[in-house]
Amino acid sequence: FNEALQTVYDFFWHDLCDWYLEIVKPRLYEPANELDKKTALSTLLHVFQDTLRLLHPFAPFLTEEVWSVLGKRQEESLVIGKWPGGGTRDLETEKTMELLQGVIKAVRNVRRNFNITDRQPLKALISAPDTLQADSLKAHDGFIRQRAFLEELEIGINLARPANSASAVVGPFQLFIPLTGIINLETERLRHDKQIQQLEEYLNKVQKKLSNKDFLAKAPPQVAEKEREREKELSEQINKLRLIRTELKR
């Protein structure tokens, strides 16, 4: 039950709302033509209706209410409606979308890691291993620029890494984002050093607690397990910050 709900939730919240809804907004509000707008709206409505059907067993009253105001043409109640039928999958398109999402997420991670606002225009370079791979991304460069808020995007083969740039690997591609003029490198170094120091102090306290035999003997198992999980989380955070710090040093 829980896994089924989580699957539908992830699709609705992330795939439909986070990605598809944002992708089609220009087609709804700035359509190239009326047919394109109707196509996008029809697809969005169809997927939303089927998602309500999938969510209905988990949230019957809420989904029934939304269904009732979705459109007067709805004649049946969700509780007696048909379960969505299986459809065909375009695996090649799914693979392409996963790659584009990976590139966009990588840019967003750079923003988050270096304290750059979401709307700050950035320049990005994507280095591909060959012409075929480069062309596959160039076909969607407008989409990448739109979703990652990139002012400039250069896609080429075996591009050199610019000085003072953040980097990431997405599948067969290397992503570079020049940071000169975007952030104060020394300020960011100091900020990350402070964060690392604070986390290391916290980690040291957790590790001392876990090495205390009296604590382990008296603490309930779930409390000790929670401390072990915290130790793992802190170690991962510190390692991540150290990698970013290395980037800044370069």
Secondary structure, DSSP 8 states (H G I E B T S, - for coil): -HHHHHHHHHIIIIIIIIIIHHHHHHHHHS-SSHHHHHHHHHHHHHHHHHHHHHHTTTSHHHHHHHHHHH-TT--S-GGGS---------HHHHHHHHHHHHHHHHHHHHHHHTT--TTS-EEEEEEESSHHHHHHHHTTHHHHHHHHTEEEEEEEES----TTEEEEEETTEEEEEE-BTTB-HHHHHHHHHHHHHHHHHHHHHHHHHHT-HHHHHHS-HHHHHHHHHHHHHHHHHHHHHHHHHHHHH-
